[in-house]
Amino acid sequence: MGILRALGFRARTVQRSFLWESTFIAVEGIALGSLLGVLTTWLMYSNSAAFEGLEGGFPVEWTSICVLAAATFAASLLATIGPARRAAPIRPAPAVRVTE
């Protein structure tokens, strides 16, 4: 992200790019995790002898999934805000300087 600052972007633009990237990764992870979780549960439900006598279809608790997805998304953004604010004002030369 130091490159963006070197190219003349404002600190707020750099901060927004951090947050957008975090949002994309969080949404992607939540979607894939939810899909794979429901798929795995369905496979266990349909292939296990323990569930053979149950009447009705495959139960999916959409409310629980949505609440957990929202909490995960909020936690992801909260975890990103601090580092984005600290990284936004850094000039490129000190950012790439190696200290030993």
Contacts in CASP RR format, 6 or more apart in sequence:
PFRMAT RR
TARGET T0000
AUTHOR 0000-0000-0000
METHOD contacts of the structure
MODEL  1
MGILRALGFRARTVQRSFLWESTFIAVEGIALGSLLGVLTTWLMYSNSAA
FEGLEGGFPVEWTSICVLAAATFAASLLATIGPARRAAPIRPAPAVRVTE
1 14 0 8 1.000
1 17 0 8 1.000
1 18 0 8 1.000
1 87 0 8 1.000
2 14 0 8 1.000
2 87 0 8 1.000
2 90 0 8 1.000
2 92 0 8 1.000
2 95 0 8 1.000
2 96 0 8 1.000
3 92 0 8 1.000
4 13 0 8 1.000
4 14 0 8 1.000
4 17 0 8 1.000
5 11 0 8 1.000
5 14 0 8 1.000
5 88 0 8 1.000
5 90 0 8 1.000
5 91 0 8 1.000
5 92 0 8 1.000
5 95 0 8 1.000
6 92 0 8 1.000
9 17 0 8 1.000
11 88 0 8 1.000
11 89 0 8 1.000
12 88 0 8 1.000
14 84 0 8 1.000
14 87 0 8 1.000
14 88 0 8 1.000
15 84 0 8 1.000
15 85 0 8 1.000
15 87 0 8 1.000
15 88 0 8 1.000
18 80 0 8 1.000
18 83 0 8 1.000
18 84 0 8 1.000
18 87 0 8 1.000
18 88 0 8 1.000
19 77 0 8 1.000
19 80 0 8 1.000
19 81 0 8 1.000
19 84 0 8 1.000
22 76 0 8 1.000
22 77 0 8 1.000
22 79 0 8 1.000
22 80 0 8 1.000
22 84 0 8 1.000
23 73 0 8 1.000
23 76 0 8 1.000
23 77 0 8 1.000
25 76 0 8 1.000
26 72 0 8 1.000
26 73 0 8 1.000
26 76 0 8 1.000
26 77 0 8 1.000
27 73 0 8 1.000
30 69 0 8 1.000
30 72 0 8 1.000
30 73 0 8 1.000
34 65 0 8 1.000
34 69 0 8 1.000
38 60 0 8 1.000
38 65 0 8 1.000
42 58 0 8 1.000
45 51 0 8 1.000
45 58 0 8 1.000
46 58 0 8 1.000
END
